[in-house]
Amino acid sequence: MTAQYRDTNECSIRIQLFIIIFTLIVPVFVMGQNKSKTEKSTHKKPQYRNLFKESGYSQIEIDNKLSKAFYDVFEGPNRVYFKEGDSLGYVSDVKNKDARTEGMSYGMMIAVQLDKKEIFDRLWRWSVKYMQHQNGPREAYFAWSVNPETKKQNSAGSASDGELYYITSLLFASNKWGNGTGINYYKEARRILDAMWKKDGTDNVHNIINTEHKQISFVPEGGGYYWTDPSYHVPAFYEIWALYAKDGHEQFYKECAAVSRDFLHKACHPVTGLNADYTDFDGAPHPTPWMPPAFRYDSWRVPMNIAMDYTWYGKDKKWQEEYAEKFQNFLRSKGLDTYEDQFNLDGSTPDFILQAGPVKKLRHSIGLVATAATASLVNKDKESIDFVHAVWNAKLEPYDDGYFDPYYDGLMYLFSLMHLSGKYQIITAEGK
């Protein structure tokens, strides 16, 4: 074999090998690229609709509306937020004269969404100082109710939704402001989560999530660990934990989000869309010694939570759109400007009316008007815009009978305006 022939033959072999390798590798590379594109496409950045603008209101009007609502709740004469000293503050359920983890953590979520760092930090410091257990079986959990005057805990136990909102708002604060500005928000969120995972029922204290059913508990203690509250089901928050908690339980949180979505299918009535305040893990109404099951105050939050999940993640769109249509159609059937605030799940009037304030009666409550309007983010029926106009025209002021709740009604109203103006968003960690 001559050198010339050998070189030519070797060259030919190399070319053939190159062709074979190219044929094998390129399709795999292309498939990988396509897979990557497919994976990214399923996690598109949410589109935060400004439904007020779509309804014909100007951006100036919308900004003024939101600013006025924030002023009323946090700064005005009927405010529910109070500064204490140089560094503390609390949100009070003024009619019940207590501070609750519900209101404190809601206040923190509002503050981080609207970039009110001072308010956020004051609320967190107050929560740590007067509500958070620093040792014992409940370590890192919070007493759900505290007297803001005496600072005594009305109840040492926790309400699971408080911890849910604390953790999520702290993760958002970490993403928004970083952890080197006086409070290590991420470390504080992890402290709650890490402590939560150590609670295995010893001394009757549990994880806030029932780990068998992968659903949030009504309370993480005693019998309350074995049933739930549909308004505590915020699947979008578990998705946030899976992204940003980084505590090794990411897959579990994703599964909790999926279970919560499925749970809501069962908890909401197939015709009216209404759900009971309390249910078992299978969605069946859960009676309590203090009241029979019905759609009441806690339940108002469910349409808002579903609208949030629809906007942020959109993983259950078909059912959520059907739900929103049923729910709003039912309320419309009771009169858009007159529907009341408590129902049996079939839409009838309950025999037992849960009292709010000094008068036991049904009302056309602004809190429900507000959360019902957020379902318009989900309902594809163009007529659902009527609910948006309804909350726009609503007034956070005393009812004709003199009852006024700037706390719960006020917080639901402010949350609603944030959702409907596109100001309630996933706060991402830039560059992470």
Secondary structure as GFF3:
##gff-version 3
##sequence-region A 1 432
A	DSSP	alpha_helix	3	41	.	.	.	ID=ss1
A	DSSP	alpha_helix	51	54	.	.	.	ID=ss2
A	DSSP	alpha_helix	59	74	.	.	.	ID=ss3
A	DSSP	beta_strand	81	84	.	.	.	ID=ss4
A	DSSP	beta_strand	88	93	.	.	.	ID=ss5
A	DSSP	beta_strand	98	100	.	.	.	ID=ss6
A	DSSP	alpha_helix	101	113	.	.	.	ID=ss7
A	DSSP	alpha_helix	117	126	.	.	.	ID=ss8
A	DSSP	pi_helix	127	131	.	.	.	ID=ss9
A	DSSP	beta_strand	145	146	.	.	.	ID=ss10
A	DSSP	beta_strand	153	155	.	.	.	ID=ss11
A	DSSP	alpha_helix	160	177	.	.	.	ID=ss12
A	DSSP	alpha_helix	185	198	.	.	.	ID=ss13
A	DSSP	three_ten_helix	202	204	.	.	.	ID=ss14
A	DSSP	beta_strand	209	210	.	.	.	ID=ss15
A	DSSP	beta_strand	215	216	.	.	.	ID=ss16
A	DSSP	three_ten_helix	222	226	.	.	.	ID=ss17
A	DSSP	three_ten_helix	230	232	.	.	.	ID=ss18
A	DSSP	alpha_helix	235	244	.	.	.	ID=ss19
A	DSSP	alpha_helix	250	267	.	.	.	ID=ss20
A	DSSP	three_ten_helix	298	300	.	.	.	ID=ss21
A	DSSP	alpha_helix	301	312	.	.	.	ID=ss22
A	DSSP	alpha_helix	317	333	.	.	.	ID=ss23
A	DSSP	alpha_helix	366	374	.	.	.	ID=ss24
A	DSSP	three_ten_helix	375	377	.	.	.	ID=ss25
A	DSSP	three_ten_helix	382	384	.	.	.	ID=ss26
A	DSSP	alpha_helix	385	393	.	.	.	ID=ss27
A	DSSP	alpha_helix	408	420	.	.	.	ID=ss28
###
